[in-house]
Amino acid sequence: MSSSRRSFLRPLLPFALLTAGAAYALASWNWCGRWEERTPEVLSQVRGEGPLRAGAAKVALSPPYPVVVAGYVPPRPEASQAELPLHARALVLEAGGARVGVVSLELLLVTPEITARVRERVAKAGVKEVLVVATHTHSSFGGYDARWAAQLSGTGRYREASANAVVEGASEALEKAAASMKDVTLEVGGAADAELVHSRSGGDVPDGQLTRAVLRGAEGPVAEVLVFAGHATLIPRQRSLLDPDFPGRLSALREEAGSGVTLFVQGSEGNATVSFNEGQGPERALGFARKLSALADGAAPASVTEPVRLAFARVQTALPRPDSSRLVPAFTRAAGDNFLCASSPREAEVDALALGPLELLSIPGEPTVGAGRALADLTGATHVLGLANGYVGYLDTPEKVREGQGESRRQYFGPALMERLGTAARVASGAVGFSPIK
């Protein structure tokens, strides 16, 4: 470097250092403020018991192509078409005057804003209580989550058209389901294959349990609900095609076989990774879907005698202050907290749904196997579902969070998250009337 250039740059060095220091100080200022703790509030609840009626529908989602492929950090591919169509699948249940809708979306996650818009629209069709869940597919479209952290880490730049496409598909599926109600019987069964999944981060090991609920009408199955825990990450990251991964293929296989509209619902999948490795990409996803379909065939369901219980409760709880200590270096902790605070809701919703012998607790995030078991022990739930009505990130046990182990290394909140969601879960399960804890 010439002496004249060094002479020119030397006076700029203090200015650059001062600017960097000021930026660091500004980012490190406590912009989060105080996050108040409040008693969980029951937002709504409904209970009924009697003969069961149900309607189901499947509607193709219409992404605003070209659209970002959601699932991973940048760089992300952009898709102009899909390998297979993406769908919204809905089920509306009715018993003893209570009516509840469930819609499963082939997406990475759902947001509280999308959930609220769907509920507002389908209330006009007489479905006032709705559970919105995502299959957690890492190869679907993004752009529907306006939060900075979500845009950076998974869903890509926010586009109103993407959010509208999700709301439209989910709402239409629920409306069509509500318009096709018929008398049904409920059948419930289960089967497990522990070799299908494993833990990617230690902690409690997933058991490969699949639960199958069949809603059977006079002319055959109206719908089927499959609950299973496993990350939908079988499609390679950089494919420029949208793809529903194994959940979409599983639903399609079951529907082709005459099982009715088949909703896939994630269980406590936070640390559950698919072990099936035959084939690549779409071939692997189809192979695993066939494995799960065979497991579902082995889950011979037993009939539930009438009257059938149907109950649902929505509970809102205040979230703790975000904690980035496991996500960023110590010297950027304050800035990391500020970033998460700007991207995190102050409240979250925990729901409880009882359908016959099924007592389902839904969490707006990704509970690990250990966290799911802890919540089940706390509430008596038969299943703890993830990716429902919003997304607060991963949920691991307080012990794992304090140790900085397991999925807590990806968790946006400290150990208090489990306490807050657990308290709300007890309120929700109590409002619905889960069976006494044994």
Summary of the structure (lengths in Angstrom):
residues: 438
radius of gyration: 22.8
end to end distance: 76.7
largest distance: 91.2
contacts: 1632
relative contact order: 0.16
helix: 34%
strand: 30%
